[in-house]
Amino acid sequence: MEQSAIRVVVVDDHLIVREGLTSILNRQPGIIVAATADDGQEAVEKYFDLSPDVVLMDLNLPIMDGWASMAAIRARDPNARIVAISSFGGDQDIQRALRSGASGYLLKDSDAEEIVAAVRAVNRGLRYVSPGPAAALAAGIAYEPLSARECQVLELVARGHSNKEIGAALTLSDSTVKWHITAILSKLRVDDRTAAVTLAIERGILHL
């Protein structure tokens, strides 16, 4: 291994994905996969054991999810360079990843050229967000963010609960629940509860 090679830790809970990403990266000049991990906790341990140059990390991980894993790494090493690679393409998922410490964001359908470009860019200290996620981020700017309480209400709506059931679960009056739902529909720019849930899932506000 060349001393100047970019050392990468690949994190994904699916063996075939880990092997695919490892193969892509190991074929590139100046890049080598130093280790792999299949959950977020192992990713944190491997990072501090090996001090890689770049981490390529899925978000939907067992034990500790990718967002928490990135935050844990960055809390101890603010200079850590992490590329999130995920099937989640909603603006809220992407924003959360960037806030958690990702310097790059790719979708899992990215081609080999883009994956390599992201690793090289982030290793140089740059930010790399592929075109699809970048467009999602731009579109998300148009929406007013939901409050934590509104997200709780919307999750219960998504699970099929009535206003009365939502009120009982959150200790809210019927009128307060109705007020929250009206606010949710307004912020998401939709006309009914089903459309609100659909859009919230698309944007990554909800994961059911």
Number of C-alpha atoms within 10 A of each C-alpha: 8 9 7 8 14 19 24 27 24 26 30 26 18 13 13 10 15 21 14 11 20 20 14 18 23 15 11 13 10 15 21 20 22 19 17 23 21 19 23 27 19 15 26 22 14 20 21 12 9 13 16 19 22 24 30 26 32 30 24 18 20 13 13 18 16 28 23 19 25 28 19 18 21 18 13 10 13 11 12 22 27 30 29 26 26 20 13 21 22 23 22 21 24 25 17 13 24 21 13 20 24 29 24 24 29 28 20 15 11 13 11 15 11 15 23 15 13 25 27 18 16 21 21 12 12 13 19 20 20 17 12 14 20 17 14 18 20 10 13 16 10 11 11 12 15 16 12 9 11 18 17 17 23 25 20 19 19 19 11 12 15 12 20 14 16 22 19 13 13 13 11 15 14 15 12 13 22 17 12 20 20 15 15 26 17 15 15 18 15 14 12 13 16 13 14 22 23 12 17 21 18 17 21 17 19 19 12 7
